């Protein structure tokens, strides 16, 4: 599951709306919407994110936060370490191999450590 999918699922459940009902209201298939929630599809386009925000009557800050989650929710990332240090390449490779075995506490620690040193992640730069 992606951060975006998790948030949309939480919003749907709070509103007591089924995935099928919401997908139909947004004009997408329930299979696509399910795949999007579970992280089996790439991040949604900005148009769909705006439709979802409208569906939930989200105010500006909440809509902006959901858009940010969508940007951070690509399930397949390619990391280009060309020109970076050997340690940067090692980190990228180690993370790609070990991420499936990390528990949630460790993942939260790594995220907090990176943010404490570099500030919050602002989304993709490309």
C-alpha positions as CSV (number, residue, x, y, z in Angstrom):
1,X,0.0,0.0,0.0
2,X,1.2,3.6,-0.7
3,X,0.8,6.6,1.6
4,X,-1.8,8.0,-0.8
5,X,-3.7,4.7,-1.0
6,X,-3.8,4.4,2.8
7,X,-5.1,8.0,3.2
8,X,-7.8,7.5,0.5
9,X,-8.9,4.2,2.1
10,X,-9.1,6.0,5.5
11,X,-11.2,8.8,4.0
12,X,-13.5,6.3,2.3
13,X,-14.1,4.3,5.4
14,X,-14.7,7.4,7.5
15,X,-17.4,8.4,5.0
16,X,-18.6,4.8,4.8
17,X,-18.3,4.6,1.0
18,X,-17.4,1.4,-0.8
19,X,-14.5,1.3,-3.2
20,X,-16.9,0.5,-6.0
21,X,-19.2,3.4,-5.2
22,X,-16.4,5.9,-5.1
23,X,-14.8,4.6,-8.3
24,X,-18.1,4.9,-10.2
25,X,-18.5,8.5,-8.9
26,X,-15.0,9.4,-10.1
27,X,-15.5,7.6,-13.5
28,X,-12.8,5.0,-13.0
29,X,-13.0,1.2,-12.7
30,X,-13.1,-0.3,-9.3
31,X,-10.2,-2.5,-10.3
32,X,-8.1,0.5,-11.2
33,X,-9.0,2.2,-8.0
34,X,-8.2,-0.9,-5.9
35,X,-4.9,-1.2,-7.6
36,X,-4.2,2.5,-6.9
37,X,-5.0,2.1,-3.2
38,X,-2.9,-1.0,-2.9
39,X,0.1,0.4,-4.7
40,X,-0.1,-1.8,-7.7
41,X,-0.4,1.2,-10.0
42,X,1.8,4.3,-10.4
43,X,0.9,7.5,-8.7
44,X,-2.4,9.0,-9.8
45,X,-2.6,12.0,-12.1
46,X,-3.3,15.5,-10.7
47,X,-6.8,15.4,-12.3
48,X,-7.8,12.3,-10.4
49,X,-6.3,13.7,-7.2
50,X,-8.4,16.9,-7.7
51,X,-11.5,14.8,-8.3
52,X,-10.9,12.8,-5.0
53,X,-10.4,16.1,-3.1
54,X,-13.7,17.3,-4.5
55,X,-15.4,14.1,-3.7
56,X,-14.4,14.5,0.0
57,X,-15.0,18.3,0.0
58,X,-11.4,18.8,1.1
59,X,-10.3,22.3,2.0
60,X,-7.1,23.8,0.5
61,X,-4.6,22.5,3.1
62,X,-6.0,19.0,3.1
63,X,-6.2,18.9,-0.7
64,X,-2.6,20.0,-0.8
65,X,-1.5,17.3,1.7
66,X,-3.3,14.6,-0.4
67,X,-1.6,15.8,-3.5
68,X,1.8,15.6,-1.7
69,X,1.0,12.1,-0.6
70,X,0.2,11.2,-4.3
71,X,3.6,12.6,-5.3
72,X,5.3,10.4,-2.7
73,X,3.4,7.3,-3.6
74,X,5.1,5.9,-6.6
75,X,5.5,2.1,-5.8
76,X,8.5,1.5,-8.1
77,X,11.4,3.9,-7.7
78,X,14.6,4.1,-9.7
79,X,17.5,5.6,-7.8
80,X,20.3,7.1,-10.0
81,X,23.5,7.2,-8.0
82,X,25.8,8.1,-11.0
83,X,28.3,10.6,-9.9
84,X,27.6,10.1,-6.2
85,X,29.9,8.6,-3.6
86,X,30.4,4.8,-3.2
87,X,28.5,5.0,0.1
88,X,25.5,6.6,-1.7
89,X,25.4,3.7,-4.1
90,X,25.8,1.2,-1.3
91,X,23.0,2.8,0.6
92,X,20.7,2.7,-2.5
93,X,21.5,-0.9,-3.2
94,X,21.2,-2.0,0.4
95,X,17.9,-0.3,0.8
96,X,16.5,-2.0,-2.4
97,X,17.6,-5.4,-1.0
98,X,16.6,-5.0,2.6
99,X,13.5,-2.8,2.6
100,X,11.2,-5.9,2.5
101,X,12.7,-7.2,5.7
102,X,12.6,-3.9,7.7
103,X,10.0,-3.6,10.5
104,X,7.9,-0.5,10.7
105,X,9.8,0.9,13.7
106,X,13.1,0.8,11.8
107,X,11.5,2.4,8.7
108,X,10.1,5.2,10.9
109,X,13.5,5.7,12.5
110,X,15.2,5.9,9.1
111,X,12.7,8.4,7.8
112,X,12.9,10.5,11.0
113,X,16.7,10.5,10.9
114,X,16.8,11.7,7.2
115,X,14.2,14.4,7.9
116,X,16.1,15.6,11.0
117,X,19.3,16.0,9.0
118,X,17.8,17.3,5.7
119,X,14.3,18.6,6.5
120,X,11.0,17.1,5.2
121,X,10.9,15.5,1.8
122,X,9.3,17.8,-0.8
123,X,8.5,15.1,-3.4
124,X,10.3,14.1,-6.6
125,X,12.7,16.6,-8.1
126,X,12.3,15.4,-11.7
